[in-house]
Amino acid sequence: EGDQPPSLDHQDPWRQERAWLRSLRREALLLEAQALSHARRLDEAEKRLLRVLDDAGVTAPGEREDGSGGDGRGGSGGGAQGNGEGGIGPCQALTGLAELYVQRHLEEGVTGSAESHGLAEEWLASAEGHAVWRREVKRLLGEQRKAKQRVTRLEIEYRARCALVQAHQRRQRAAVARYGGQDNPMDGPTSTWLDKAEECLWKVIERHDDAFGKNHVSTAAACISLGNLKVVAKELPESQQWFSEAINIYDRCYEGRCMQVTANAEVQLGRVMGKCGRYSDAANHIQRAAAYYLAASQEKSGAAEGQGQHKAGSSTQGPTTPGAGATAAESSIFAARFGRKSHELWLEVGRLRTTGKDLDGACDAYEQALRALGGLQRKTSTAGRPQEGVNPASEEAGEAEEETRGAEALKLLMHSLKAYGSALEQAKRWRRAANTFEQLRTLASRLLGPGHKVTQAAALRARRAAQNAAEETQRSAMKRTNPRSPSPARSIGQRGGGDVRTAADHQTPAPEVVTPVKMNGSESWLN
């Protein structure tokens, strides 16, 4: 650097080289910090990340800047703008620091929980703890006798032990928080690591906003990171706001189309809403993601079938190219992956609808889950005959993968039929429930055998649903034949001593008495 040539046109000719060296050193430090973090050497990883921030002129989290607040939300770190060293360059280091601080917070929680659990076990083994445990077991036994519930003494003793251990742990955390001067000691001691992580993510959001603007995918990704941090901090209302903000940014960027990043954000928001008890809103958000994955699975499946047919047609004219087969295989793999994800999300939507007492919506969701299983079936027109230019080892591996995928699809189909039938029963759609459980019985009989408890339970529920459907049909027929008179006995009683033939004409045959089926416990897996 001492023998630099004179500048030309008032520009430094070595400026680009120095900038490239600085970016290379930053990338090396980031990779080294990532490796150290995976090796659980968090202190050394933090030093590398702080060195990256120091080189970029960004103040480390927890340190006050001139003219900015102590929480890191008053400025953008170094005050520089744009897409340079002072712009979005340090954002990767700030995000890595936030992840490192969250990791430290979780490690402290696990360590503190293990220590408090050990102290609680020691207290329970003492004379005082044993006496408290005996009194608690005696009280629970009395409550079970009054409620006439059959619970073994061993289970009651185990429940009492777990409850006392958890109560003692809460008491210890409250004592530590009270000693530290916390306002609400029942929440336990606070951690400063999450505050530092939040400060890092705030700087990332401000830098992305300054560099790209509000409506950019990088800003939305920073909002999702901050929403995940709020979930770790158990601040669910604020996390909903950040996830909603990220979804709105994605919709504005992609003009309302649901992309994969939007679907992932919808799933995160829906699960947080489900924890808050907003089951209908949670189901709506997850349903949007499930519909996206279902459409993507169908699109990939159609592409795989078209490529397979093109490959089969070209095989008669000459050897096929490796690229076409690889593309068809990749499309089939993506179709199966998207179909599995869609099936999982539709089942989750069905459970949320059932919890929110929306039985019709639950039935529709489980029906969509059955449709999503079509992406797991790999359909190739060239299966079953040898092809030119195909390695036998790879062909055997493909056949084994196809068999595994088919077995997984059949297993998921059984679970989906069970959930769909249960939802139809709760919605009192008896005829469709009987058909669904009959399909489940047939499938279980072929896979597990006619004597398996799954097959017997499915047959029992199919028979019960058919009986309920027959009774419902009979009641509706009675209403159609005599709509004005709600019951034949009432019209006969009003006439009193009328003609015997008139009374007999108004009587309808009594419904057939169905003997209730005895439950032996084998059908409990379907309840």
TIMAR-51393 format. One record per residue (C-alpha): x, y, z; residue in one letter. Coordinates in steps of 0.25 Angstrom, whole numbers, padded with zeros to 4 digits, always signed. Layout:
% TIMAR-51393
XYZa
...
% end
This chain:
% TIMAR-51393
+0000+0000+0000e
+0012+0009+0001g
+0015+0009-0014d
+0001+0013-0019q
+0001+0019-0033p
-0005+0033-0033p
-0020+0034-0034s
-0027+0036-0048l
-0039+0044-0050d
-0039+0047-0035h
-0042+0032-0032q
-0035+0022-0024d
-0031+0011-0034p
-0029+0001-0022w
-0043+0004-0016r
-0050-0008-0022q
-0038-0018-0018e
-0039-0013-0004r
-0054-0014-0004a
-0053-0028-0009w
-0043-0032+0002l
-0052-0026+0012r
-0064-0034+0007s
-0055-0047+0007l
-0050-0045+0021r
-0065-0043+0025r
-0069-0055+0019e
-0058-0063+0025a
-0061-0058+0039l
-0076-0061+0037l
-0073-0075+0033l
-0064-0077+0044e
-0074-0072+0054a
-0084-0081+0048q
-0075-0093+0050a
-0072-0089+0064l
-0087-0088+0067s
-0090-0102+0062h
-0078-0107+0071a
-0085-0100+0083r
-0073-0091+0085r
-0082-0079+0086l
-0072-0069+0093d
-0062-0070+0081e
-0074-0069+0071a
-0079-0056+0077e
-0065-0050+0077k
-0064-0053+0062r
-0078-0047+0059l
-0074-0035+0068l
-0061-0033+0059r
-0070-0033+0047v
-0078-0022+0053l
-0066-0014+0057d
-0060-0014+0043d
-0073-0009+0038a
-0074+0002+0048g
-0087-0003+0055v
-0089-0002+0070t
-0090-0015+0077a
-0103-0019+0084p
-0104-0014+0098g
-0095-0002+0096e
-0101+0012+0095r
-0098+0021+0083e
-0097+0036+0082d
-0111+0041+0078g
-0118+0028+0079s
-0126+0021+0090g
-0121+0010+0099g
-0130+0000+0093d
-0124+0001+0079g
-0137+0006+0072r
-0133+0020+0071g
-0123+0019+0059g
-0118+0009+0049s
-0105+0005+0055g
-0094+0013+0048g
-0103+0023+0042g
-0099+0020+0028a
-0109+0017+0017q
-0109+0009+0004g
-0105-0004+0000n
-0090-0003+0004g
-0082-0007+0016e
-0090+0002+0025g
-0103-0002+0019g
-0108-0016+0018i
-0094-0022+0019g
-0094-0025+0034p
-0108-0030+0034c
-0104-0045+0033q
-0095-0043+0045a
-0106-0036+0053l
-0115-0048+0050t
-0105-0058+0054g
-0103-0051+0067l
-0118-0051+0069a
-0118-0066+0067e
-0106-0068+0076l
-0113-0060+0087y
-0126-0068+0086v
-0118-0081+0087q
-0111-0076+0100r
-0125-0072+0106h
-0130-0086+0103l
-0117-0092+0109e
-0119-0084+0121e
-0133-0089+0122g
-0130-0103+0121v
-0118-0102+0131t
-0127-0095+0141g
-0138-0105+0139s
-0129-0116+0142a
-0124-0110+0154e
-0137-0106+0160s
-0142-0120+0156h
-0131-0126+0165g
-0134-0117+0176l
-0149-0121+0176a
-0145-0136+0176e
-0136-0134+0188e
-0148-0127+0195w
-0158-0137+0191l
-0148-0148+0197a
-0148-0141+0210s
-0157-0144+0222a
-0165-0131+0219e
-0167-0134+0205g
-0171-0148+0207h
-0182-0144+0217a
-0187-0133+0207v
-0187-0144+0196w
-0195-0154+0205r
-0205-0143+0208r
-0207-0140+0194e
-0209-0154+0190v
-0219-0156+0201k
-0227-0144+0196r
-0227-0149+0181l
-0232-0162+0185l
-0243-0156+0192g
-0247-0148+0180e
-0246-0160+0171q
-0256-0168+0180r
-0266-0156+0180k
-0265-0155+0165a
-0266-0170+0163k
-0254-0171+0154q
-0246-0183+0152r
-0231-0178+0154v
-0220-0187+0160t
-0213-0183+0172r
-0200-0184+0165l
-0204-0173+0155e
-0210-0164+0166i
-0196-0165+0173e
-0189-0161+0160y
-0198-0149+0157r
-0196-0144+0171a
-0181-0146+0170r
-0180-0138+0157c
-0190-0127+0162a
-0181-0125+0175l
-0168-0124+0167v
-0174-0114+0157q
-0179-0106+0169a
-0166-0106+0176h
-0159-0101+0163q
-0168-0090+0161r
-0166-0086+0176r
-0151-0086+0173q
-0152-0077+0161r
-0161-0067+0168a
-0151-0066+0179a
-0140-0063+0170v
-0148-0053+0162a
-0152-0046+0175r
-0138-0046+0180y
-0134-0039+0167g
-0145-0028+0169g
-0154-0033+0157q
-0168-0027+0157d
-0176-0040+0154n
-0168-0051+0161p
-0177-0062+0157m
-0172-0061+0143d
-0158-0065+0147g
-0145-0057+0145p
-0144-0049+0132t
-0132-0052+0122s
-0124-0041+0116t
-0121-0049+0104w
-0134-0048+0097l
-0133-0033+0099d
-0120-0033+0092k
-0126-0042+0081a
-0137-0032+0079e
-0128-0020+0078e
-0120-0028+0067c
-0133-0031+0059l
-0138-0016+0060w
-0125-0011+0054k
-0126-0022+0043v
-0141-0017+0040i
-0136-0002+0040e
-0125-0005+0030r
-0133-0013+0021h
-0144-0002+0021d
-0134+0009+0018d
-0127+0001+0007a
-0139-0006+0000f
-0151+0001+0005g
-0163-0005+0012k
-0168-0014+0002n
-0157-0024+0000h
-0155-0038+0003v
-0143-0036+0011s
-0151-0027+0020t
-0162-0037+0021a
-0151-0048+0025a
-0146-0039+0036a
-0160-0037+0041c
-0162-0052+0042i
-0149-0053+0050s
-0154-0043+0060l
-0168-0051+0060g
-0160-0064+0064n
-0153-0057+0075l
-0166-0052+0081k
-0171-0066+0080v
-0158-0071+0088v
-0161-0059+0098a
-0175-0064+0099k
-0181-0051+0094e
-0191-0057+0085l
-0199-0044+0082p
-0187-0037+0077e
-0182-0049+0069s
-0196-0049+0062q
-0194-0034+0058q
-0180-0037+0052w
-0184-0049+0044f
-0196-0041+0039s
-0187-0030+0034e
-0178-0040+0027a
-0190-0046+0020i
-0195-0033+0016n
-0181-0029+0010i
-0181-0042+0002y
-0195-0040-0003d
-0190-0026-0008r
-0178-0031-0014c
-0184-0043-0022y
-0197-0035-0025e
-0206-0044-0016g
-0201-0058-0021r
-0197-0068-0010c
-0183-0072-0012m
-0175-0082-0003q
-0170-0072+0006v
-0184-0066+0008t
-0189-0080+0011a
-0178-0082+0022n
-0182-0069+0028a
-0197-0073+0028e
-0194-0086+0035v
-0186-0079+0046q
-0197-0068+0048l
-0208-0079+0048g
-0201-0087+0059r
-0198-0075+0068v
-0213-0072+0066m
-0217-0086+0070g
-0209-0085+0083k
-0217-0072+0086c
-0230-0079+0084g
-0234-0072+0071r
-0237-0085+0064y
-0245-0080+0052s
-0234-0069+0048d
-0223-0080+0050a
-0230-0090+0041a
-0232-0079+0030n
-0218-0075+0030h
-0213-0090+0030i
-0223-0093+0019q
-0217-0083+0010r
-0203-0090+0011a
-0210-0104+0009a
-0217-0099-0003a
-0203-0094-0009y
-0196-0107-0006y
-0208-0115-0012l
-0208-0107-0025a
-0192-0108-0026a
-0193-0123-0024s
-0203-0125-0035q
-0195-0116-0044e
-0182-0124-0042k
-0190-0137-0043s
-0196-0133-0056g
-0182-0129-0061a
-0176-0142-0057a
-0187-0150-0065e
-0185-0141-0077g
-0170-0143-0077q
-0171-0158-0075g
-0180-0159-0087q
-0171-0151-0095h
-0159-0160-0091k
-0168-0173-0094a
-0171-0167-0108g
-0156-0164-0111s
-0151-0178-0106s
-0157-0184-0118t
-0149-0175-0127q
-0136-0175-0120g
-0129-0175-0107p
-0134-0165-0097t
-0126-0153-0092t
-0122-0153-0077p
-0127-0139-0075g
-0142-0143-0078a
-0142-0154-0068g
-0135-0146-0057a
-0145-0135-0059t
-0157-0145-0058a
-0151-0151-0046a
-0149-0138-0039e
-0163-0133-0043s
-0168-0146-0036s
-0160-0144-0024i
-0165-0130-0022f
-0180-0134-0025a
-0178-0145-0014a
-0172-0134-0004r
-0182-0124-0007f
-0194-0134-0006g
-0189-0139+0008r
-0188-0124+0013k
-0202-0121+0008s
-0207-0134+0014h
-0201-0130+0027e
-0206-0116+0027l
-0221-0120+0023w
-0221-0129+0035l
-0217-0118+0044e
-0228-0109+0038v
-0238-0120+0040g
-0234-0121+0055r
-0235-0106+0057l
-0248-0106+0050r
-0253-0117+0059t
-0248-0110+0072t
-0255-0097+0067g
-0268-0105+0065k
-0268-0103+0050d
-0272-0117+0047l
-0275-0115+0032d
-0262-0108+0030g
-0255-0119+0037a
-0261-0129+0027c
-0257-0121+0015d
-0243-0120+0021a
-0241-0135+0023y
-0247-0137+0009e
-0236-0128+0003q
-0226-0136+0011a
-0230-0149+0004l
-0228-0141-0009r
-0214-0137-0005a
-0210-0152-0004l
-0211-0153-0019g
-0197-0146-0020g
-0191-0157-0013l
-0194-0167-0023q
-0183-0167-0034r
-0189-0170-0047k
-0180-0173-0059t
-0184-0179-0072s
-0171-0186-0074t
-0172-0194-0061a
-0171-0209-0062g
-0163-0210-0075r
-0148-0209-0077p
-0142-0196-0083q
-0130-0193-0091e
-0119-0185-0084g
-0124-0187-0070v
-0114-0193-0059n
-0120-0205-0053p
-0115-0201-0039a
-0122-0187-0040s
-0135-0194-0045e
-0135-0204-0033e
-0133-0192-0024a
-0145-0184-0031g
-0154-0196-0029e
-0150-0198-0015a
-0153-0183-0013e
-0166-0184-0020e
-0170-0196-0011e
-0167-0188+0001t
-0175-0176-0004r
-0187-0185-0007g
-0186-0191+0007a
-0186-0177+0014e
-0197-0173+0005a
-0206-0185+0010l
-0203-0182+0024k
-0206-0167+0023l
-0219-0171+0015l
-0223-0180+0027m
-0221-0168+0037h
-0229-0158+0028s
-0241-0168+0026l
-0241-0169+0041k
-0241-0154+0043a
-0251-0152+0032y
-0261-0162+0037g
-0260-0156+0051s
-0263-0142+0046a
-0275-0148+0038l
-0280-0154+0050e
-0279-0141+0058q
-0286-0134+0047a
-0297-0145+0047k
-0295-0149+0032r
-0297-0163+0035w
-0298-0168+0021r
-0285-0163+0017r
-0279-0167+0030a
-0283-0181+0027a
-0277-0181+0013n
-0264-0175+0019t
-0263-0186+0030f
-0266-0197+0020e
-0255-0192+0011q
-0246-0192+0024l
-0250-0206+0027r
-0247-0211+0013t
-0233-0204+0013l
-0230-0209+0027a
-0235-0223+0024s
-0225-0224+0012r
-0213-0218+0019l
-0215-0223+0033l
-0224-0235+0032g
-0239-0237+0035p
-0237-0241+0049g
-0228-0228+0053h
-0234-0219+0063k
-0234-0207+0054v
-0242-0215+0044t
-0252-0219+0054q
-0253-0205+0060a
-0256-0199+0046a
-0266-0210+0043a
-0273-0206+0056l
-0274-0191+0053r
-0278-0194+0039a
-0290-0202+0044r
-0294-0192+0055r
-0293-0181+0044a
-0302-0189+0035a
-0312-0191+0046q
-0313-0176+0049n
-0314-0173+0034a
-0326-0183+0034a
-0333-0177+0046e
-0331-0163+0040e
-0337-0167+0027t
-0349-0174+0034q
-0352-0161+0042r
-0351-0152+0030s
-0361-0162+0023a
-0371-0161+0034m
-0370-0146+0034k
-0373-0146+0019r
-0385-0155+0020t
-0392-0147+0031n
-0385-0133+0032p
-0396-0126+0040r
-0397-0136+0051s
-0384-0138+0058p
-0387-0151+0064s
-0398-0161+0061p
-0401-0164+0076a
-0404-0150+0078r
-0415-0150+0067s
-0421-0163+0072i
-0422-0158+0086g
-0429-0145+0082q
-0440-0153+0075r
-0442-0161+0088g
-0453-0172+0085g
-0453-0170+0070g
-0455-0181+0060d
-0445-0192+0062v
-0442-0193+0047r
-0439-0178+0046t
-0429-0179+0058a
-0422-0191+0051a
-0421-0183+0038d
-0413-0172+0045h
-0404-0182+0052q
-0390-0184+0045t
-0382-0196+0048p
-0372-0195+0059a
-0358-0194+0056p
-0349-0207+0057e
-0343-0208+0071v
-0328-0209+0069v
-0320-0216+0079t
-0308-0207+0084p
-0295-0212+0080v
-0286-0216+0092k
-0273-0208+0093m
-0260-0217+0096n
-0250-0206+0095g
-0244-0210+0082s
-0250-0198+0075e
-0244-0187+0085s
-0233-0183+0074w
-0244-0177+0066l
-0251-0169+0076n
% end
